[in-house]
Structures are given as structure tokens and as C-alpha cells.
Amino acid sequence: MDTATNQLASARRTAKEVDGVPVRRAVAVMALIGVAVIHLMDAPDKFDEVPYIGVLFVALILASLLLAEVLIRHDDLRAWLAAGALGAATIVGYTLSRSVGLPGEGGEEIGNWREALGLASLLVEGVLVWMALARLMLREPAA
């Protein structure tokens, strides 16, 4: 009886590890790296077009990589909150640039919803926000 109970408990722990926080952290880290890579690819053009947007891209890249490292090392709820907020803010920035335009942009991006890098960015940022919300809703203490 003890052997069966131990095997069941071990299976539950394994399932929790696969379905739980470690997988969520890995997905979030990959999404953060995706955000950084996508914006790194687009940053040179932004510096040429509107320099302050290029600076914002560099800040986004650095913040994404910093948060990825924190999430690799710790399951910190503050890092999850920051990662979710970073993803959401980037989605808002993209939406503003395509709808009403950003100051100094001259309206070139308004209506350009189908740009490949923009769509890829929205995908990884959406995944990041989703992972952060899922982790924050667990209400478990950080590991």
C-alpha cells in the first residue's frame, strides 16, 4: 500500500512540475527573449525614423533581458508583475502607433497593422501577458 501511495504522490509532483510554474517560467523567458530580438531587429530603422522610439526600443530590450534573467533564477511575483506590465505596455504602444500615431512619427505607421515584426511582437507579448496573469492568479508564494 505504501508503494502505491508513494508512486501516486510522485506522479502528482511530476504532473505539477510539467503543468506548473517551471513550464510557465520557461515560456515567459522565451517570450521575453522574443520581445528583445524582435525589437533589436527593428531598432536601427526606428533610430533613423524617430530617435526617441529607438531609445524606447533599447530600454524595452534591456528590460526584457533583465526580466528574463530574473525569471530564470527565481519565481519572483514582482518579476512576473513587471513582465506582464512590460508586455501590456508594449501592446499599447503598438496599438497607439497604428491607430492615432506617436508624436514625431508623421503618421507613417497609422493603419500598418500587418507588419510582420509587429504581428510577431504582438504574439509574444500576448503570450507573456497571459503567462504573467496565470502565474499571478495562482497566489502561491514565490519559490
TIVO-2410 file (N, C-alpha, C; in nm, 3 decimals):
# residues 143
REC num residu      c1      c2      c3 atome chaine
REC   1      M   0.082  -0.119   0.000     N      A
REC   1      M   0.000   0.000   0.000    CA      A
REC   1      M   0.087   0.126   0.000     C      A
REC   2      D   0.194   0.126   0.077     N      A
REC   2      D   0.282   0.242   0.082    CA      A
REC   2      D   0.348   0.268  -0.053     C      A
REC   3      T   0.384   0.162  -0.124     N      A
REC   3      T   0.448   0.178  -0.254    CA      A
REC   3      T   0.352   0.245  -0.352     C      A
REC   4      A   0.228   0.203  -0.355     N      A
REC   4      A   0.129   0.262  -0.445    CA      A
REC   4      A   0.104   0.408  -0.410     C      A
REC   5      T   0.097   0.438  -0.284     N      A
REC   5      T   0.076   0.576  -0.239    CA      A
REC   5      T   0.194   0.664  -0.278     C      A
REC   6      N   0.315   0.613  -0.259     N      A
REC   6      N   0.436   0.689  -0.296    CA      A
REC   6      N   0.442   0.712  -0.446     C      A
REC   7      Q   0.404   0.610  -0.525     N      A
REC   7      Q   0.406   0.626  -0.670    CA      A
REC   7      Q   0.303   0.731  -0.715     C      A
REC   8      L   0.186   0.730  -0.652     N      A
REC   8      L   0.083   0.828  -0.686    CA      A
REC   8      L   0.129   0.969  -0.649     C      A
REC   9      A   0.189   0.983  -0.532     N      A
REC   9      A   0.240   1.115  -0.490    CA      A
REC   9      A   0.350   1.162  -0.585     C      A
REC  10      S   0.437   1.071  -0.626     N      A
REC  10      S   0.544   1.107  -0.720    CA      A
REC  10      S   0.487   1.150  -0.855     C      A
REC  11      A   0.385   1.079  -0.902     N      A
REC  11      A   0.321   1.115  -1.029    CA      A
REC  11      A   0.255   1.252  -1.020     C      A
REC  12      R   0.194   1.282  -0.908     N      A
REC  12      R   0.130   1.414  -0.890    CA      A
REC  12      R   0.235   1.524  -0.891     C      A
REC  13      R   0.349   1.501  -0.823     N      A
REC  13      R   0.456   1.601  -0.822    CA      A
REC  13      R   0.509   1.623  -0.964     C      A
REC  14      T   0.529   1.517  -1.038     N      A
REC  14      T   0.578   1.528  -1.175    CA      A
REC  14      T   0.479   1.604  -1.262     C      A
REC  15      A   0.351   1.574  -1.250     N      A
REC  15      A   0.250   1.645  -1.328    CA      A
REC  15      A   0.248   1.792  -1.293     C      A
REC  16      K   0.262   1.824  -1.165     N      A
REC  16      K   0.262   1.964  -1.123    CA      A
REC  16      K   0.383   2.036  -1.181     C      A
REC  17      E   0.498   1.970  -1.184     N      A
REC  17      E   0.617   2.031  -1.239    CA      A
REC  17      E   0.603   2.056  -1.389     C      A
REC  18      V   0.537   1.965  -1.459     N      A
REC  18      V   0.518   1.981  -1.603    CA      A
REC  18      V   0.414   2.088  -1.632     C      A
REC  19      D   0.303   2.087  -1.559     N      A
REC  19      D   0.194   2.180  -1.586    CA      A
REC  19      D   0.210   2.312  -1.512     C      A
REC  20      G   0.300   2.320  -1.420     N      A
REC  20      G   0.305   2.433  -1.329    CA      A
REC  20      G   0.406   2.539  -1.364     C      A
REC  21      V   0.457   2.599  -1.262     N      A
REC  21      V   0.540   2.718  -1.272    CA      A
REC  21      V   0.666   2.699  -1.356     C      A
REC  22      P   0.741   2.587  -1.346     N      A
REC  22      P   0.863   2.579  -1.427    CA      A
REC  22      P   0.837   2.593  -1.577     C      A
REC  23      V   0.731   2.531  -1.628     N      A
REC  23      V   0.699   2.542  -1.770    CA      A
REC  23      V   0.654   2.685  -1.801     C      A
REC  24      R   0.573   2.741  -1.715     N      A
REC  24      R   0.525   2.879  -1.734    CA      A
REC  24      R   0.644   2.975  -1.737     C      A
REC  25      R   0.738   2.954  -1.646     N      A
REC  25      R   0.857   3.041  -1.644    CA      A
REC  25      R   0.937   3.027  -1.773     C      A
REC  26      A   0.953   2.905  -1.822     N      A
REC  26      A   1.028   2.883  -1.945    CA      A
REC  26      A   0.961   2.953  -2.063     C      A
REC  27      V   0.830   2.942  -2.072     N      A
REC  27      V   0.756   3.008  -2.180    CA      A
REC  27      V   0.770   3.160  -2.168     C      A
REC  28      A   0.758   3.212  -2.047     N      A
REC  28      A   0.771   3.357  -2.026    CA      A
REC  28      A   0.912   3.405  -2.061     C      A
REC  29      V   1.012   3.329  -2.024     N      A
REC  29      V   1.150   3.366  -2.057    CA      A
REC  29      V   1.168   3.370  -2.209     C      A
REC  30      M   1.117   3.269  -2.278     N      A
REC  30      M   1.128   3.268  -2.424    CA      A
REC  30      M   1.051   3.385  -2.486     C      A
REC  31      A   0.936   3.420  -2.430     N      A
REC  31      A   0.860   3.534  -2.481    CA      A
REC  31      A   0.939   3.664  -2.459     C      A
REC  32      L   1.000   3.678  -2.343     N      A
REC  32      L   1.082   3.798  -2.316    CA      A
REC  32      L   1.200   3.807  -2.413     C      A
REC  33      I   1.263   3.695  -2.439     N      A
REC  33      I   1.373   3.694  -2.535    CA      A
REC  33      I   1.320   3.727  -2.675     C      A
REC  34      G   1.202   3.677  -2.708     N      A
REC  34      G   1.140   3.710  -2.836    CA      A
REC  34      G   1.112   3.859  -2.850     C      A
REC  35      V   1.061   3.920  -2.744     N      A
REC  35      V   1.037   4.065  -2.745    CA      A
REC  35      V   1.169   4.138  -2.772     C      A
REC  36      A   1.274   4.097  -2.703     N      A
REC  36      A   1.404   4.163  -2.720    CA      A
REC  36      A   1.457   4.147  -2.862     C      A
REC  37      V   1.451   4.027  -2.917     N      A
REC  37      V   1.503   4.002  -3.051    CA      A
REC  37      V   1.423   4.079  -3.157     C      A
REC  38      I   1.293   4.075  -3.147     N      A
REC  38      I   1.209   4.145  -3.246    CA      A
REC  38      I   1.240   4.294  -3.245     C      A
REC  39      H   1.250   4.352  -3.127     N      A
REC  39      H   1.275   4.497  -3.121    CA      A
REC  39      H   1.420   4.531  -3.156     C      A
REC  40      L   1.512   4.439  -3.133     N      A
REC  40      L   1.650   4.458  -3.176    CA      A
REC  40      L   1.657   4.463  -3.329     C      A
REC  41      M   1.580   4.379  -3.394     N      A
REC  41      M   1.577   4.377  -3.541    CA      A
REC  41      M   1.520   4.507  -3.598     C      A
REC  42      D   1.427   4.568  -3.528     N      A
REC  42      D   1.360   4.688  -3.578    CA      A
REC  42      D   1.423   4.818  -3.528     C      A
REC  43      A   1.509   4.811  -3.427     N      A
REC  43      A   1.564   4.932  -3.365    CA      A
REC  43      A   1.642   5.022  -3.461     C      A
REC  44      P   1.730   4.969  -3.548     N      A
REC  44      P   1.805   5.061  -3.636    CA      A
REC  44      P   1.714   5.150  -3.720     C      A
REC  45      D   1.605   5.094  -3.773     N      A
REC  45      D   1.512   5.175  -3.852    CA      A
REC  45      D   1.446   5.281  -3.766     C      A
REC  46      K   1.414   5.248  -3.643     N      A
REC  46      K   1.346   5.344  -3.555    CA      A
REC  46      K   1.439   5.461  -3.521     C      A
REC  47      F   1.568   5.433  -3.501     N      A
REC  47      F   1.663   5.542  -3.474    CA      A
REC  47      F   1.670   5.637  -3.593     C      A
REC  48      D   1.661   5.582  -3.712     N      A
REC  48      D   1.664   5.667  -3.832    CA      A
REC  48      D   1.536   5.747  -3.849     C      A
REC  49      E   1.421   5.684  -3.817     N      A
REC  49      E   1.292   5.749  -3.837    CA      A
REC  49      E   1.259   5.848  -3.725     C      A
REC  50      V   1.251   5.796  -3.602     N      A
REC  50      V   1.214   5.876  -3.485    CA      A
REC  50      V   1.305   5.832  -3.369     C      A
REC  51      P   1.411   5.908  -3.342     N      A
REC  51      P   1.512   5.863  -3.245    CA      A
REC  51      P   1.458   5.825  -3.107     C      A
REC  52      Y   1.359   5.895  -3.054     N      A
REC  52      Y   1.313   5.861  -2.920    CA      A
REC  52      Y   1.248   5.723  -2.916     C      A
REC  53      I   1.189   5.681  -3.027     N      A
REC  53      I   1.132   5.546  -3.033    CA      A
REC  53      I   1.245   5.443  -3.032     C      A
REC  54      G   1.354   5.473  -3.099     N      A
REC  54      G   1.472   5.386  -3.093    CA      A
REC  54      G   1.524   5.371  -2.951     C      A
REC  55      V   1.526   5.480  -2.877     N      A
REC  55      V   1.570   5.476  -2.737    CA      A
REC  55      V   1.473   5.390  -2.654     C      A
REC  56      L   1.344   5.407  -2.680     N      A
REC  56      L   1.244   5.325  -2.609    CA      A
REC  56      L   1.262   5.177  -2.643     C      A
REC  57      F   1.296   5.148  -2.767     N      A
REC  57      F   1.321   5.009  -2.806    CA      A
REC  57      F   1.440   4.952  -2.728     C      A
REC  58      V   1.547   5.030  -2.716     N      A
REC  58      V   1.664   4.983  -2.641    CA      A
REC  58      V   1.627   4.959  -2.495     C      A
REC  59      A   1.550   5.049  -2.437     N      A
REC  59      A   1.506   5.030  -2.298    CA      A
REC  59      A   1.420   4.904  -2.285     C      A
REC  60      L   1.333   4.879  -2.383     N      A
REC  60      L   1.249   4.759  -2.384    CA      A
REC  60      L   1.334   4.633  -2.395     C      A
REC  61      I   1.434   4.636  -2.482     N      A
REC  61      I   1.523   4.522  -2.499    CA      A
REC  61      I   1.596   4.491  -2.368     C      A
REC  62      L   1.653   4.593  -2.305     N      A
REC  62      L   1.726   4.573  -2.180    CA      A
REC  62      L   1.635   4.523  -2.068     C      A
REC  63      A   1.516   4.582  -2.058     N      A
REC  63      A   1.421   4.539  -1.954    CA      A
REC  63      A   1.377   4.395  -1.978     C      A
REC  64      S   1.354   4.358  -2.103     N      A
REC  64      S   1.313   4.221  -2.135    CA      A
REC  64      S   1.421   4.121  -2.096     C      A
REC  65      L   1.544   4.152  -2.130     N      A
REC  65      L   1.654   4.060  -2.097    CA      A
REC  65      L   1.678   4.052  -1.947     C      A
REC  66      L   1.667   4.163  -1.878     N      A
REC  66      L   1.683   4.164  -1.732    CA      A
REC  66      L   1.574   4.079  -1.666     C      A
REC  67      L   1.451   4.099  -1.708     N      A
REC  67      L   1.341   4.021  -1.650    CA      A
REC  67      L   1.352   3.873  -1.685     C      A
REC  68      A   1.401   3.842  -1.805     N      A
REC  68      A   1.422   3.702  -1.841    CA      A
REC  68      A   1.522   3.638  -1.746     C      A
REC  69      E   1.630   3.708  -1.716     N      A
REC  69      E   1.729   3.652  -1.624    CA      A
REC  69      E   1.671   3.633  -1.484     C      A
REC  70      V   1.595   3.730  -1.438     N      A
REC  70      V   1.535   3.718  -1.305    CA      A
REC  70      V   1.442   3.597  -1.301     C      A
REC  71      L   1.361   3.577  -1.405     N      A
REC  71      L   1.269   3.465  -1.406    CA      A
REC  71      L   1.341   3.331  -1.424     C      A
REC  72      I   1.456   3.331  -1.487     N      A
REC  72      I   1.536   3.209  -1.495    CA      A
REC  72      I   1.582   3.168  -1.356     C      A
REC  73      R   1.621   3.265  -1.277     N      A
REC  73      R   1.679   3.237  -1.145    CA      A
REC  73      R   1.575   3.221  -1.034     C      A
REC  74      H   1.463   3.296  -1.043     N      A
REC  74      H   1.366   3.299  -0.933    CA      A
REC  74      H   1.223   3.304  -0.987     C      A
REC  75      D   1.133   3.248  -0.910     N      A
REC  75      D   0.991   3.260  -0.941    CA      A
REC  75      D   0.936   3.377  -0.858     C      A
REC  76      D   0.981   3.496  -0.889     N      A
REC  76      D   0.951   3.616  -0.812    CA      A
REC  76      D   0.823   3.681  -0.863     C      A
REC  77      L   0.726   3.699  -0.776     N      A
REC  77      L   0.599   3.759  -0.817    CA      A
REC  77      L   0.615   3.901  -0.870     C      A
REC  78      R   0.711   3.975  -0.815     N      A
REC  78      R   0.735   4.111  -0.866    CA      A
REC  78      R   0.787   4.108  -1.009     C      A
REC  79      A   0.871   4.010  -1.039     N      A
REC  79      A   0.922   3.996  -1.176    CA      A
REC  79      A   0.810   3.958  -1.271     C      A
REC  80      W   0.719   3.871  -1.224     N      A
REC  80      W   0.603   3.835  -1.306    CA      A
REC  80      W   0.516   3.957  -1.334     C      A
REC  81      L   0.493   4.036  -1.232     N      A
REC  81      L   0.413   4.157  -1.249    CA      A
REC  81      L   0.480   4.253  -1.347     C      A
REC  82      A   0.610   4.271  -1.333     N      A
REC  82      A   0.684   4.359  -1.424    CA      A
REC  82      A   0.682   4.305  -1.567     C      A
REC  83      A   0.698   4.175  -1.583     N      A
REC  83      A   0.697   4.115  -1.717    CA      A
REC  83      A   0.560   4.133  -1.783     C      A
REC  84      G   0.455   4.108  -1.707     N      A
REC  84      G   0.321   4.128  -1.762    CA      A
REC  84      G   0.294   4.273  -1.799     C      A
REC  85      A   0.337   4.364  -1.713     N      A
REC  85      A   0.319   4.507  -1.740    CA      A
REC  85      A   0.401   4.551  -1.861     C      A
REC  86      L   0.521   4.497  -1.875     N      A
REC  86      L   0.606   4.530  -1.989    CA      A
REC  86      L   0.541   4.484  -2.120     C      A
REC  87      G   0.490   4.362  -2.120     N      A
REC  87      G   0.422   4.311  -2.238    CA      A
REC  87      G   0.298   4.392  -2.272     C      A
REC  88      A   0.218   4.424  -2.170     N      A
REC  88      A   0.096   4.502  -2.192    CA      A
REC  88      A   0.128   4.643  -2.242     C      A
REC  89      A   0.230   4.706  -2.184     N      A
REC  89      A   0.267   4.841  -2.227    CA      A
REC  89      A   0.315   4.841  -2.372     C      A
REC  90      T   0.385   4.736  -2.411     N      A
REC  90      T   0.433   4.728  -2.549    CA      A
REC  90      T   0.317   4.708  -2.646     C      A
REC  91      I   0.219   4.629  -2.606     N      A
REC  91      I   0.099   4.612  -2.689    CA      A
REC  91      I   0.026   4.746  -2.703     C      A
REC  92      V   0.017   4.821  -2.595     N      A
REC  92      V  -0.048   4.953  -2.600    CA      A
REC  92      V   0.031   5.046  -2.693     C      A
REC  93      G   0.163   5.045  -2.684     N      A
REC  93      G   0.246   5.128  -2.772    CA      A
REC  93      G   0.224   5.096  -2.919     C      A
REC  94      Y   0.219   4.967  -2.950     N      A
REC  94      Y   0.195   4.925  -3.089    CA      A
REC  94      Y   0.057   4.973  -3.134     C      A
REC  95      T  -0.042   4.954  -3.048     N      A
REC  95      T  -0.179   4.994  -3.082    CA      A
REC  95      T  -0.188   5.145  -3.106     C      A
REC  96      L  -0.125   5.222  -3.019     N      A
REC  96      L  -0.126   5.368  -3.037    CA      A
REC  96      L  -0.056   5.409  -3.166     C      A
REC  97      S   0.058   5.345  -3.195     N      A
REC  97      S   0.133   5.382  -3.316    CA      A
REC  97      S   0.055   5.351  -3.443     C      A
REC  98      R  -0.029   5.249  -3.439     N      A
REC  98      R  -0.105   5.209  -3.558    CA      A
REC  98      R  -0.241   5.277  -3.566     C      A
REC  99      S  -0.291   5.330  -3.455     N      A
REC  99      S  -0.424   5.391  -3.457    CA      A
REC  99      S  -0.417   5.544  -3.467     C      A
REC 100      V  -0.363   5.609  -3.367     N      A
REC 100      V  -0.358   5.756  -3.369    CA      A
REC 100      V  -0.221   5.810  -3.401     C      A
REC 101      G  -0.120   5.724  -3.399     N      A
REC 101      G   0.017   5.766  -3.427    CA      A
REC 101      G   0.086   5.818  -3.303     C      A
REC 102      L   0.218   5.816  -3.309     N      A
REC 102      L   0.300   5.866  -3.198    CA      A
REC 102      L   0.359   6.001  -3.236     C      A
REC 103      P   0.387   6.085  -3.138     N      A
REC 103      P   0.444   6.217  -3.169    CA      A
REC 103      P   0.574   6.206  -3.250     C      A
REC 104      G   0.583   6.285  -3.351     N      A
REC 104      G   0.704   6.290  -3.433    CA      A
REC 104      G   0.711   6.183  -3.540     C      A
REC 105      E   0.616   6.094  -3.543     N      A
REC 105      E   0.621   5.985  -3.640    CA      A
REC 105      E   0.574   6.027  -3.779     C      A
REC 106      G   0.494   6.128  -3.786     N      A
REC 106      G   0.445   6.175  -3.914    CA      A
REC 106      G   0.332   6.092  -3.972     C      A
REC 107      G   0.281   5.997  -3.895     N      A
REC 107      G   0.166   5.918  -3.939    CA      A
REC 107      G   0.198   5.804  -4.033     C      A
REC 108      E   0.329   5.774  -4.056     N      A
REC 108      E   0.363   5.666  -4.149    CA      A
REC 108      E   0.314   5.529  -4.103     C      A
REC 109      E   0.307   5.508  -3.973     N      A
REC 109      E   0.268   5.376  -3.921    CA      A
REC 109      E   0.117   5.360  -3.903     C      A
REC 110      I   0.043   5.468  -3.909     N      A
REC 110      I  -0.102   5.460  -3.889    CA      A
REC 110      I  -0.163   5.367  -3.995     C      A
REC 111      G  -0.237   5.269  -3.947     N      A
REC 111      G  -0.302   5.174  -4.035    CA      A
REC 111      G  -0.215   5.058  -4.080     C      A
REC 112      N  -0.089   5.055  -4.043     N      A
REC 112      N   0.004   4.950  -4.084    CA      A
REC 112      N  -0.004   4.832  -3.986     C      A
REC 113      W  -0.120   4.768  -3.979     N      A
REC 113      W  -0.146   4.662  -3.882    CA      A
REC 113      W  -0.083   4.529  -3.922     C      A
REC 114      R  -0.046   4.512  -4.046     N      A
REC 114      R   0.000   4.382  -4.095    CA      A
REC 114      R   0.152   4.369  -4.104     C      A
REC 115      E   0.226   4.458  -4.046     N      A
REC 115      E   0.372   4.449  -4.048    CA      A
REC 115      E   0.415   4.321  -3.976     C      A
REC 116      A   0.500   4.243  -4.041     N      A
REC 116      A   0.539   4.111  -3.989    CA      A
REC 116      A   0.601   4.118  -3.850     C      A
REC 117      L   0.696   4.208  -3.829     N      A
REC 117      L   0.759   4.219  -3.697    CA      A
REC 117      L   0.658   4.264  -3.592     C      A
REC 118      G   0.568   4.351  -3.630     N      A
REC 118      G   0.466   4.397  -3.535    CA      A
REC 118      G   0.373   4.285  -3.493     C      A
REC 119      L   0.333   4.202  -3.588     N      A
REC 119      L   0.245   4.089  -3.556    CA      A
REC 119      L   0.318   3.985  -3.471     C      A
REC 120      A   0.444   3.960  -3.503     N      A
REC 120      A   0.523   3.867  -3.421    CA      A
REC 120      A   0.538   3.921  -3.280     C      A
REC 121      S   0.560   4.050  -3.271     N      A
REC 121      S   0.573   4.114  -3.140    CA      A
REC 121      S   0.444   4.100  -3.060     C      A
REC 122      L   0.331   4.127  -3.123     N      A
REC 122      L   0.202   4.113  -3.054    CA      A
REC 122      L   0.181   3.971  -3.004     C      A
REC 123      L   0.224   3.873  -3.082     N      A
REC 123      L   0.208   3.734  -3.042    CA      A
REC 123      L   0.289   3.704  -2.915     C      A
REC 124      V   0.417   3.736  -2.916     N      A
REC 124      V   0.498   3.703  -2.798    CA      A
REC 124      V   0.460   3.787  -2.677     C      A
REC 125      E   0.420   3.911  -2.699     N      A
REC 125      E   0.376   3.994  -2.587    CA      A
REC 125      E   0.245   3.943  -2.529     C      A
REC 126      G   0.156   3.898  -2.616     N      A
REC 126      G   0.031   3.839  -2.568    CA      A
REC 126      G   0.056   3.714  -2.485     C      A
REC 127      V   0.146   3.629  -2.531     N      A
REC 127      V   0.182   3.509  -2.454    CA      A
REC 127      V   0.243   3.549  -2.320     C      A
REC 128      L   0.327   3.650  -2.321     N      A
REC 128      L   0.390   3.697  -2.198    CA      A
REC 128      L   0.287   3.747  -2.098     C      A
REC 129      V   0.194   3.827  -2.144     N      A
REC 129      V   0.088   3.877  -2.055    CA      A
REC 129      V   0.004   3.762  -2.002     C      A
REC 130      W  -0.027   3.667  -2.087     N      A
REC 130      W  -0.106   3.551  -2.047    CA      A
REC 130      W  -0.033   3.469  -1.941     C      A
REC 131      M   0.095   3.443  -1.961     N      A
REC 131      M   0.174   3.367  -1.863    CA      A
REC 131      M   0.183   3.442  -1.729     C      A
REC 132      A   0.202   3.572  -1.737     N      A
REC 132      A   0.213   3.652  -1.614    CA      A
REC 132      A   0.081   3.651  -1.537     C      A
REC 133      L  -0.029   3.669  -1.608     N      A
REC 133      L  -0.159   3.667  -1.541    CA      A
REC 133      L  -0.187   3.530  -1.479     C      A
REC 134      A  -0.154   3.425  -1.552     N      A
REC 134      A  -0.175   3.289  -1.500    CA      A
REC 134      A  -0.093   3.267  -1.373     C      A
REC 135      R   0.031   3.313  -1.372     N      A
REC 135      R   0.117   3.295  -1.254    CA      A
REC 135      R   0.068   3.380  -1.138     C      A
REC 136      L   0.028   3.502  -1.163     N      A
REC 136      L  -0.016   3.590  -1.057    CA      A
REC 136      L  -0.149   3.542  -0.997     C      A
REC 137      M  -0.230   3.473  -1.076     N      A
REC 137      M  -0.357   3.422  -1.025    CA      A
REC 137      M  -0.340   3.298  -0.937     C      A
REC 138      L  -0.224   3.233  -0.943     N      A
REC 138      L  -0.200   3.115  -0.860    CA      A
REC 138      L  -0.200   3.147  -0.711     C      A
REC 139      R  -0.155   3.266  -0.678     N      A
REC 139      R  -0.148   3.312  -0.539    CA      A
REC 139      R  -0.061   3.221  -0.453     C      A
REC 140      E   0.032   3.152  -0.516     N      A
REC 140      E   0.126   3.071  -0.440    CA      A
REC 140      E   0.248   3.157  -0.411     C      A
REC 141      P   0.315   3.134  -0.301     N      A
REC 141      P   0.436   3.211  -0.274    CA      A
REC 141      P   0.544   3.179  -0.377     C      A
REC 142      A   0.631   3.273  -0.397     N      A
REC 142      A   0.741   3.253  -0.491    CA      A
REC 142      A   0.835   3.146  -0.439     C      A
REC 143      A   0.890   3.068  -0.531     N      A
REC 143      A   0.980   2.960  -0.493    CA      A
REC 143      A   1.121   3.011  -0.474     C      A
***
